[in-house]
Amino acid sequence: MYGEPIPDESTPVHPGRTRQPGKHARSPFTSLYSSGGSTSVGPKFFYLKHPFTSVIGENVDPELTERFTNWLYIRSDKVSRRRKYYFSKKDNQIKPWLDFGCEKIDKDWFYALAHPGQVINNTHIDVIMYYLRKRGKYGPNNNTRFTTTDCLFKTKIERIYDKFISSPPEQRYSVVKPEDDVGEYILGYRILANVAWDLVDYVLIPVNLVENFHWLLLVFDIKDRQLYVYDSMVRANRHKTVETLVDKFSIIIPLYLSCTGFYGKRKDINFKSTKAYIEKPVTDPLDIQWMVAEIPQQKEGSVDCGVFVAAFAEYVSLGDLAIPKEDLSDIDQHRRRYGALLWDYATKKQEDGSISESEVTGRLARRKGAPAKNERTRVQRKKK
């Protein structure tokens, strides 16, 4: 899913005959080679690390919002209402593609994100989580130590849980291995711009309930050994499904923390004095807290749960576990904000002829053919 960033069509290349590696063999860490061997043109990295330079809840520049809106809706009224997509195939294509480093985007993608009443999908959530991770690493507004997973993490948890439960009791713990995919997330590998969990205080986990057509957010508070559940539409007929799923995370995560040596790296967790860990086996399931009164709820019948998850994650990444209901009272405004900020970032990068710096981590780097000189991605601990 995550390919390495490659220069777009406007990147300057040395004139004359060139012989370059194929797109599948090219590493983001290498230059673009001239056949003469004496001249090379390296990639130009974009000066902005991410689009989230403003804090959620603050007003976006109205001129930016207007420019984005004009771009989004131009020629959209020519499309038949019977079509699945809002734009014609010709008008939907963006040439060159708007590149977010982890996804290449067309116009329908922005429409689904920014237009009221549309359903956002895994790619929207993954892009937003990717840039939140980058903001957490590079700032500004990064006083809270956190990382996120991608949407695929839920599938990895469910897969290992099924294997764990179906194994004989005496063999269950042998099912969990540090080299498994879940272990790689925890160690700081697997996804772009990841950070090892022993260096953060919160892990934000987006969860898609496919069978219920619903999104929710799990927040792993490491110091309190607790999973917070952020659900923007709590329903009695769905609660059992959500509860069963959350239990899987609660059971599996501690097993991988133990087998990856997580606790030996956390000097702030003392099993004799840290309240949440006193006299508690490291493999015990995590405590679960349902956030209901502390967070806003979406309107009945709306399909805004994905946007609520993105907003919940952004608030938590700033250290706000409880979210005032009035802050998300106009969810369409947040849709426009995400659309405008992401569009502005991608178009500026394109106009600059730049690419994003590689955020390939550890074992993922080796799979992509890049040098694994940084075996793991770290962030500086905040000084108190």
Disulfide bonds with the S-S distance in Angstrom:
none
